[in-house]
Amino acid sequence: MKLNGRLLRRSPATPVIELDALAMAVAGKAAGWRALLPVSDRDGAVDEHRLRELLARAEDQAGRIRDLQSHYAADAFAAS
């Protein structure tokens, strides 16, 4: 028996936990792009336009993840 008490199926909380991990990864990625932005105006090797595109993508991904988290959390933690 697995620790979640389910032998053959995933726990309803599993997607919530997986999405939390994904949200942290995307937040870290966005933080990296934000950290590079100040350097982009000093160093021609870092393209500011590309960094802003990457940051916008990361922010979009974070929003999608939040929406999915809300959906799965409602299912996983709904009163039975």
C-alpha positions as CSV (number, residue, x, y, z in Angstrom):
1,M,0.0,0.0,0.0
2,K,1.3,3.5,-0.9
3,L,1.4,6.2,1.7
4,N,-1.6,7.9,0.1
5,G,-3.7,4.9,1.0
6,R,-4.4,4.1,-2.7
7,L,-3.0,0.9,-4.2
8,L,-3.6,1.4,-7.9
9,R,-4.7,5.0,-8.4
10,R,-3.2,8.4,-7.9
11,S,-4.3,10.5,-5.0
12,P,-6.6,13.4,-6.0
13,A,-4.0,15.7,-4.4
14,T,-1.1,14.4,-6.6
15,P,-1.8,16.9,-9.5
16,V,-1.9,19.8,-6.9
17,I,1.5,18.8,-5.6
18,E,2.9,18.3,-9.1
19,L,1.6,21.7,-10.1
20,D,3.1,23.3,-7.0
21,A,6.5,22.0,-8.1
22,L,6.0,23.2,-11.6
23,A,4.9,26.6,-10.3
24,M,8.2,26.9,-8.3
25,A,10.2,26.0,-11.4
26,V,8.5,28.6,-13.5
27,A,8.9,31.2,-10.8
28,G,12.6,30.5,-10.7
29,K,12.8,30.8,-14.4
30,A,11.0,34.1,-14.4
31,A,13.3,35.4,-11.6
32,G,16.3,34.5,-13.7
33,W,15.0,36.5,-16.7
34,R,14.2,39.4,-14.3
35,A,17.7,39.3,-12.9
36,L,19.3,39.5,-16.4
37,L,17.2,42.5,-17.5
38,P,19.4,45.1,-15.8
39,V,22.5,43.6,-17.5
40,S,20.9,43.7,-20.9
41,D,21.3,47.4,-21.3
42,R,25.0,47.2,-20.4
43,D,26.0,44.1,-22.3
44,G,25.2,43.5,-25.9
45,A,25.4,39.8,-25.4
46,V,22.0,39.7,-23.7
47,D,19.1,40.8,-25.8
48,E,16.6,42.8,-23.8
49,H,13.8,42.2,-26.2
50,R,14.3,38.4,-26.0
51,L,14.5,38.5,-22.2
52,R,11.2,40.4,-22.1
53,E,9.6,37.8,-24.4
54,L,10.9,35.0,-22.2
55,L,9.6,36.8,-19.0
56,A,6.2,37.3,-20.6
57,R,6.1,33.6,-21.5
58,A,7.0,32.6,-18.0
59,E,4.3,34.9,-16.5
60,D,1.7,33.4,-18.9
61,Q,2.8,29.9,-17.9
62,A,2.5,30.8,-14.2
63,G,-1.1,32.1,-14.8
64,R,-2.0,28.8,-16.5
65,I,-0.5,26.8,-13.7
66,R,-2.5,28.9,-11.1
67,D,-5.7,28.2,-13.1
68,L,-5.0,24.4,-13.1
69,Q,-4.1,24.5,-9.4
70,S,-7.4,26.0,-8.6
71,H,-9.2,23.4,-10.6
72,Y,-7.4,20.4,-9.2
73,A,-7.4,21.8,-5.6
74,A,-11.2,22.2,-5.8
75,D,-11.5,18.6,-6.8
76,A,-8.9,17.2,-4.4
77,F,-10.0,19.0,-1.3
78,A,-13.8,19.3,-1.8
79,A,-15.9,18.1,1.1
80,S,-16.9,14.6,0.5
